[in-house]
Amino acid sequence: MQPWIKKHSPKSLKGVFGHEKEKQKLKQLIEKNTKPILLYGGTGNGKTSSVHALSKELGLELVEVNASDTRNAAAIQERIGGAINQGSLFGTSKIILIDEVEGLSGTKDRGGIPAVAKLIAKSTFPVVIIGVDAYEQKLKELRKKSELVHFKPLEYEEITSLLKKICEEESIEAEEDALRHIARAAGGDARAAINDLQSSAADTKITLESVKWTGERDVTAKMQDALKIVFKTKNPGTALKAYDDVDEDIDKIFLWVEENLPREYTKPKDLARGFDNLSLANVFFGRIRKWQYYRFYVYCYALLSAGIALSKEEKYSSHVEYRPTTKLLKIWMANQKNAKRKGIAQKIALATHMSSYRAFHDAVPFIAVLSRKKESQVREFFDFNTEEMVWLKNLRK
């Protein structure tokens, strides 16, 4: 049976529910083609389907590239650059659609965003880039070069109307309260609502009672779910896919695994093998950062998923509540603790022409002692404020 999200996909821009002003803006920008378009908003709210519908409406060829399939600058040049530089197969103009731009962003794709930004600036065809949050720091370079169009989450009334329309076309009897429940539970995600509707359509009639199983969704994949797959499976193929839908940079995945590995693997040999694979993944990650060997990402992810999964001799049956790393909090607390000392050290370094490092480690304790008898002179010479003098006073204790 064909998925309803494909069967009932809109054939024109008018068929896309909601976003009336945004759809018209998108159409105008594509017709003018002065700058690339960064189309952003939550999942399942009509971004990709709007571009598909618009390409049909305008008679333009659509060339779609999924950014998640391109992990480095070379792959981007080959796939996205090829789409931009080649003419249309049908002798018409075309739209270049770069979907799931988050697949490029972050540490794991160092060099990816600049490569895309450079390519789209040269395109003679309209380029639409689709993402969730245009204001992520990672997307700053793309944001500067693009026109922004924001698709806000669909209201549940809009999703309810869409579900009613599908029920009419499918000749399905459904209680309005049931459709409203599905729409609310989808959290603005029309695609999820349609999938839930199709799953519920096996019954002779869709009632409120029959759709109670649909619950509130968390729109971002949970790291806890990914870790559960990695830690609880012995199948490398299953483990390799664990992080596919996780919205976390690879450096955060390292921290999650490091924090929870000892909680899950209680046998010393399993734990040792797990940390061996984690450290080896970190070696490859270090080579990526130092030499930009992006092809090593495949080894990082393999070791963080299948490597960790296969480190255990057998599955652990115990339930473990996986939690975020405490390392970042400890680093933040240490930075906060040293923030005042760093500021004082910089003033000392500036006044005495020494390095900030020497001032931080050697001069600050000495100045703290000196300020006991020469408080006013020390304050004036180094231009310390009241808070900095109080901090020095506390350091002397």
Secondary structure in CASP SS format (residue, H / E / C, confidence):
PFRMAT SS
TARGET T0000
AUTHOR 0000-0000-0000
METHOD secondary structure of the structure
MODEL  1
M C 1.00
Q C 1.00
P C 1.00
W H 1.00
I H 1.00
K H 1.00
K H 1.00
H C 1.00
S C 1.00
P C 1.00
K C 1.00
S C 1.00
L H 1.00
K H 1.00
G H 1.00
V C 1.00
F C 1.00
G C 1.00
H C 1.00
E H 1.00
K H 1.00
E H 1.00
K H 1.00
Q H 1.00
K H 1.00
L H 1.00
K H 1.00
Q H 1.00
L H 1.00
I H 1.00
E H 1.00
K H 1.00
N C 1.00
T C 1.00
K C 1.00
P C 1.00
I E 1.00
L E 1.00
L E 1.00
Y E 1.00
G E 1.00
G C 1.00
T C 1.00
G C 1.00
N C 1.00
G C 1.00
K H 1.00
T H 1.00
S H 1.00
S H 1.00
V H 1.00
H H 1.00
A H 1.00
L H 1.00
S H 1.00
K H 1.00
E H 1.00
L H 1.00
G C 1.00
L C 1.00
E E 1.00
L E 1.00
V E 1.00
E E 1.00
V E 1.00
N E 1.00
A H 1.00
S H 1.00
D H 1.00
T C 1.00
R C 1.00
N C 1.00
A H 1.00
A H 1.00
A H 1.00
I H 1.00
Q H 1.00
E H 1.00
R H 1.00
I H 1.00
G H 1.00
G H 1.00
A H 1.00
I H 1.00
N H 1.00
Q C 1.00
G C 1.00
S C 1.00
L C 1.00
F C 1.00
G C 1.00
T C 1.00
S C 1.00
K E 1.00
I E 1.00
I E 1.00
L E 1.00
I E 1.00
D E 1.00
E C 1.00
V H 1.00
E H 1.00
G H 1.00
L C 1.00
S C 1.00
G C 1.00
T H 1.00
K H 1.00
D H 1.00
R C 1.00
G C 1.00
G H 1.00
I H 1.00
P H 1.00
A H 1.00
V H 1.00
A H 1.00
K H 1.00
L H 1.00
I H 1.00
A C 1.00
K C 1.00
S C 1.00
T C 1.00
F C 1.00
P C 1.00
V E 1.00
V E 1.00
I E 1.00
I E 1.00
G E 1.00
V C 1.00
D C 1.00
A C 1.00
Y C 1.00
E C 1.00
Q H 1.00
K H 1.00
L H 1.00
K H 1.00
E H 1.00
L H 1.00
R H 1.00
K H 1.00
K H 1.00
S C 1.00
E E 1.00
L E 1.00
V E 1.00
H E 1.00
F E 1.00
K C 1.00
P C 1.00
L C 1.00
E C 1.00
Y H 1.00
E H 1.00
E H 1.00
I H 1.00
T H 1.00
S H 1.00
L H 1.00
L H 1.00
K H 1.00
K H 1.00
I H 1.00
C H 1.00
E H 1.00
E H 1.00
E H 1.00
S C 1.00
I C 1.00
E C 1.00
A E 1.00
E C 1.00
E H 1.00
D H 1.00
A H 1.00
L H 1.00
R H 1.00
H H 1.00
I H 1.00
A H 1.00
R H 1.00
A H 1.00
A C 1.00
G C 1.00
G C 1.00
D C 1.00
A H 1.00
R H 1.00
A H 1.00
A H 1.00
I H 1.00
N H 1.00
D H 1.00
L H 1.00
Q H 1.00
S H 1.00
S H 1.00
A C 1.00
A C 1.00
D C 1.00
T C 1.00
K C 1.00
I E 1.00
T C 1.00
L C 1.00
E H 1.00
S H 1.00
V H 1.00
K C 1.00
W C 1.00
T C 1.00
G C 1.00
E C 1.00
R C 1.00
D C 1.00
V C 1.00
T C 1.00
A E 1.00
K C 1.00
M H 1.00
Q H 1.00
D H 1.00
A H 1.00
L H 1.00
K H 1.00
I H 1.00
V H 1.00
F H 1.00
K H 1.00
T C 1.00
K C 1.00
N C 1.00
P H 1.00
G H 1.00
T H 1.00
A H 1.00
L H 1.00
K C 1.00
A C 1.00
Y C 1.00
D C 1.00
D C 1.00
V E 1.00
D C 1.00
E C 1.00
D C 1.00
I H 1.00
D H 1.00
K H 1.00
I H 1.00
F H 1.00
L H 1.00
W H 1.00
V H 1.00
E H 1.00
E H 1.00
N H 1.00
L H 1.00
P H 1.00
R H 1.00
E H 1.00
Y C 1.00
T C 1.00
K C 1.00
P H 1.00
K H 1.00
D H 1.00
L H 1.00
A H 1.00
R H 1.00
G H 1.00
F H 1.00
D H 1.00
N H 1.00
L H 1.00
S H 1.00
L H 1.00
A H 1.00
N H 1.00
V H 1.00
F H 1.00
F H 1.00
G H 1.00
R H 1.00
I H 1.00
R H 1.00
K H 1.00
W H 1.00
Q C 1.00
Y C 1.00
Y H 1.00
R H 1.00
F H 1.00
Y H 1.00
V H 1.00
Y H 1.00
C H 1.00
Y H 1.00
A H 1.00
L H 1.00
L H 1.00
S H 1.00
A H 1.00
G H 1.00
I H 1.00
A H 1.00
L C 1.00
S C 1.00
K C 1.00
E C 1.00
E C 1.00
K C 1.00
Y C 1.00
S C 1.00
S C 1.00
H C 1.00
V C 1.00
E C 1.00
Y C 1.00
R C 1.00
P C 1.00
T C 1.00
T C 1.00
K H 1.00
L H 1.00
L H 1.00
K H 1.00
I H 1.00
W H 1.00
M H 1.00
A H 1.00
N H 1.00
Q H 1.00
K H 1.00
N H 1.00
A H 1.00
K H 1.00
R H 1.00
K H 1.00
G H 1.00
I H 1.00
A H 1.00
Q H 1.00
K H 1.00
I H 1.00
A H 1.00
L H 1.00
A H 1.00
T H 1.00
H C 1.00
M C 1.00
S C 1.00
S H 1.00
Y H 1.00
R H 1.00
A H 1.00
F H 1.00
H H 1.00
D H 1.00
A H 1.00
V H 1.00
P H 1.00
F H 1.00
I H 1.00
A H 1.00
V H 1.00
L H 1.00
S C 1.00
R C 1.00
K C 1.00
K C 1.00
E H 1.00
S H 1.00
Q H 1.00
V H 1.00
R H 1.00
E H 1.00
F H 1.00
F H 1.00
D C 1.00
F C 1.00
N C 1.00
T H 1.00
E H 1.00
E H 1.00
M H 1.00
V H 1.00
W H 1.00
L H 1.00
K H 1.00
N H 1.00
L H 1.00
R H 1.00
K C 1.00
END
